[in-house]
Amino acid sequence: MAIPVEQRPLYHAFVDQGLDPGLARLPEQLARGLDRQRYGDLPAWEKAVSKLPALPEARDVRLDADTVTVDCALSDSQRRQCENLLRKLMPWRKGPYSLAGIPIDTEWRSDWKWQRVAPHLATLAGRRVLDVGGGSGYHAWRMAGAGAAFVLVIDPSPRFYYQFQALRHFVGDADKGRTHFLPVGIEEVPEGLGFFDTVFSMGVLYHRPSPLEHLLQLKDTLRPGGELVLETLVVEGDETTVLLPGERYAAMPNVYFLPSSKALCHWLERCGLINVRVVDEAVTTLDEQRATEWMTFQSLADFLDPEDPSRTREGYPAPRRAVVMANRPR
């Protein structure tokens, strides 16, 4: 079977990294994750990426700055064409980006999250990294900018896949082909992989109806001694405090367990992880998550009680997030 051009680097990376257990599954995973019958908007996203104009080889790419930036010389008409095509991939959730002079002001100031996480990480230089639920890949590009040898984003959203491919078009080979995207969830990762040096799961756990299963899956992807970075919604309380919302939390329909950070640490320890520590905890502000011209739908401000912004409109505590780190035992 012929492999599409944009997917060839992923196949080559799996071979180079010795990920043979996953190689045979790639064709099926990609076909299912990019199923045109299942995702009616997919052809439009694919077309938008394919129509991006060729870029000059001379370009200045910054993957180690708060705004992932690609500077290159384009004509005014080329720049307008690029902006129109990038807007066809909206909404843009995670960023920010600046591509050939086009600023993409995303819903999330993901750079703020990175600033909170980065000081606590073991060095990423030379490491193999998995970013679970990584969206368009903002944090993955930052991981590559920090020197990671291999970064794999997994996220089942085909829109994010094509946003990533658009970003790849601009970044080119500035990351030396170290950053990749596979449109699957973590349940598609082979069991017992034990491969990655660092695994990120940020903004995923509260969407899982079986949170301990997710933690065990994350642990399973780590090599012995590897580092887990977990960011999720939490509530205040002790090690026994867990909130299970009703049908919606902050207007989201698929939110399940919100533990206190102390309870989350207890969960991680029960799953056999060690060196468990909370490195950050804070209420999400309206400056960090908001509607923009690149994400024109409702955002956090619309989901809070207008009379009491410390509560969601359903009456629950407003979104509070913690970053917890741990290691797989050697």
N, C-alpha and C positions, 0 to 999 in steps of 0.2 A: 504494500500500500504506500502510495506517495505521501510524504510528510509535507504539509504546508510550510512555506518558507519561514513564516514567523515562529513556527513551533520547533524548527530544527535545532536552535540553540539549546532548548530545554532537553531534547533527546541527547545531544552531545554532552550537556552538563551531567545528566544522570550517568552516562557512560564514564565520564572523567572522574566522577565522585565515587564510582563503584556502587551506585544505587541500583544494582541489578534486581533486587526484589520488587522495585517499583517500575522498572523499565517496561516489562511486558504488559503492565496495566495502563500505560500512558495512552495508547490509542483509544481504548474504551472510555477512560476518564475524560479525555479531551472531547470525544464525540458526545458524551452525555452532558458535560458541562457547557458545551457550545451547541446545543441542540436547537436548530432553527424552529422546529415544531413546538418546542416547549417555551421558547423565548421569542415572542413575535417581533420585538424591537431589535433583535440581534442583527439582522441584515443591515439595518440603518447604521448601527454602531460600527460594524465591520466596514461598511462603505465609507463612513466618515474617516476612519483611520487610513484606509487605502488611498484616499484622495489627498492626504497631506502632501504638500509639495516636497520635492527633493531639497535637502538642506546642504549648505556648503560644508565641506569637511572641516574647515577652520571654524571652530566654535569653542567657547569658554564654558566649561561645565563645572558647577559647584555643587557637590553632593555633601559637603561638610559645613554648610551654612543653614541658618534657620529657614530661609526660602530656597528650595531646590531650584537652581537657576541654570538656564542654558542661554548664553548670549551668542548670537550669530547674525550675520548681515542678511536681511531680507528686504525685498522691495515692499513698498506700502501695500501693493495689491496682494503679494504673497502673505504678508502679515494679516491682512483682512481675511484672506482665505483660511489661514490657519485658525484664526479666532472663531470664525463661523463654524468650522468643522469641530473644533474643541467644544463649542457650545452645544453641539448635537449630542455630546456625551454627558450632558448635565443630568442630574445634579452631581457636583463635585463635593465630596464630603471631607476628605482628609488632604491636608496640604499645610502651607501654601507653596505655590510654584510660580516661577516667572520663566516663560518660554518665548525666546526670541522677542522680548519686549512686551509680551502679553502677560499681565499679572492675573493669576487665577486665585482669587480670594475665596477659599473653601469655607464650608460650614464650620469646621473645627480648626482651631489654631493648634494643629498637631505638633508644631514646634515647641509649644509650651509643655506638652506631655513629654516630649523627648528631653527637654531641659531638666525635667524632674527625674527622669529615669537615668539618663546618661552618667551622672556622677557616681552612681552606685554599681555600674556594670563592671564585671571582669572585662578586661580588654577584648575588643572584638577583632583585633588584628589577627588575621590568619585563621579565624574560626568559621565553622559551618553553622549557619543560623537558619532557623525556621520561624516565620512570622505567620501565626495562625489568625485568620480573619483580618488580613492586612490591608483590605480595601484597595485603593489604587496603587499602593506601594510606597507612600511617602516615607514611612519609617524604614522600609527596606532599602530605599535609596540612601537614607542617612546611615544605615548599617554598613552599606558598601562604602560610603564616604568615610566611615570610621575604620576601614581596612579589612572588613570581613572577606574571607576567601570565597565563600559561596553563600548566597542568600536565596531562600525559596519562600515565596509568598503563597499561601493557600487561602483561597476564598471562593465560595461557590457562586458568587455573583458574576455573570458574564459582562455586565456593564463595567465592573471594576477591571475585568480582564482587558477590555478594550481601552479603558483609560490608561492602564499600564502599558499597553502596546503603543498608544499615542505618545506617552512619556518616553518609551524606548526609542521611538522615532527621533525625538529631540536629543536624548542623552547619547544616542549612538553607542559607540564602544568605549565611552569615557570610563565606564566601570570595568572595562576589560571583560565584559560578558559574564560578570559574577552574579547578576541579579535576575531572578526568574519568577514566573507566575504560573501556578497550576490551579485551574478553576474547580477545586474540590473542597469538601469539608475535611476535618481531621479524621472522621470515621473512615476515610478512603486511604489513610496512611497505613502501610503494612504494619501488622502487629509485631511487637518485639524489635522494632527497628534499631533503637539504641545508637543513633548515628550523630545527632546534632550536638554541638558544643553549647549552644545557647538557643533557647526556645522562648519566643514571646507569644503571649495570649493576652491581647489588650482589647477590652470591650466585647468579650465573647461569653464569659462564664455565666452571666445572668440570663443569657438566651438559651441556656441548656437546661432541659427539665431534669437531667441527672447530673448534677454538678460534680459529684465524686468520680463518676465515670469520665468526665472531661479531664479532671485532674490526673487520673490514672493514665489516660491516653497521652497527655502531655509528658508525664514522667516516662512513658514507654518510648517516646521519640528521642529522649536524651541519652547521650553516652554516660557511663558511670563518671560521676564528678561534674557533669554538665550543669548549667545554670538555667533556672526557670525564672522568667519575668512575667508576673501575672498582674494585670490591671483590671479592676471590675468595680461595679457599683457596690457600695456597702452602706450599712446603717450604723448608728452609734449603739453601743451596748457591750455586754461581756461575752464570754466564750459560748454562751448558750443562746445568744440573740440572733434570730434569723427572721427576716420578713418575707412572706410569700404573698405577693400582691394578688388582687382580684384579676379580672380580665385584662386590665390595662394598668400600666405604670408610666406616668409622664406621657400618656397617649400611646405608648408602645404596647402592642398586643401580645408580644412573645417574651415577656419578662417573668422569670420564675424566682429563683432564690437570691435574696440579698442578705448576706450574712454581715455581722459586725467584722471588723478586721481581726479581732481576737478569735472569733469563731472560724474565720477563713484560715488563720494560721493553724488552728486545731485540725481543720479538715486536711490541710497539706501534710501535717505530721502524721495523721492517721493513714494517709496514702503512702507513707514511707519516705517522704522527703525530709531533708535535714537542713540545718542553718536557715530556718524560716525566720524572716524578718520583714517588718513593715518599714518601707523607706520613704513613703509619702502618703498623705491622706488629706483631702481637701474637698470642699463643696465646689461643684462646677459653676463657673460664673457665666453671666450673659455675654462677657467679652470673649470667652473661650469657645462657646458654641452659639452660633447665631446664623440667621438667614443672611445671604449675600446675593449679589447679582449672578453668582455662579451656583447658588443653591437657593432658589426662590420659594421653596416650600416652607411650611411652618417649621420652627426650630424651638429651642429651649424656652424662650420667653413666652411662647404660646402654650406651653405645657405646664406652666406654674400657675398657682392660684393668684389672680390679679390683686386680691386683698391681702395675701400673705405669701410672698415669694419664697418663704422657707418651706412651703408645702407644694406638692404637685396639685394639679387641679382635681385629682381623685382624693386628695387629703393625706397622701403619704409624705414622708420626709423628702425634701428636694434632693436631686441627684448629688451624691457624695461618692467620690472615687478614691480607692486606695491602690497603691502599688506594693505588691508583696513579692519578695524574691526568696528562692530556695534552691537547693541543690539535690541532685540524685546521688545517693551514696555510692562510693566507689566499690 
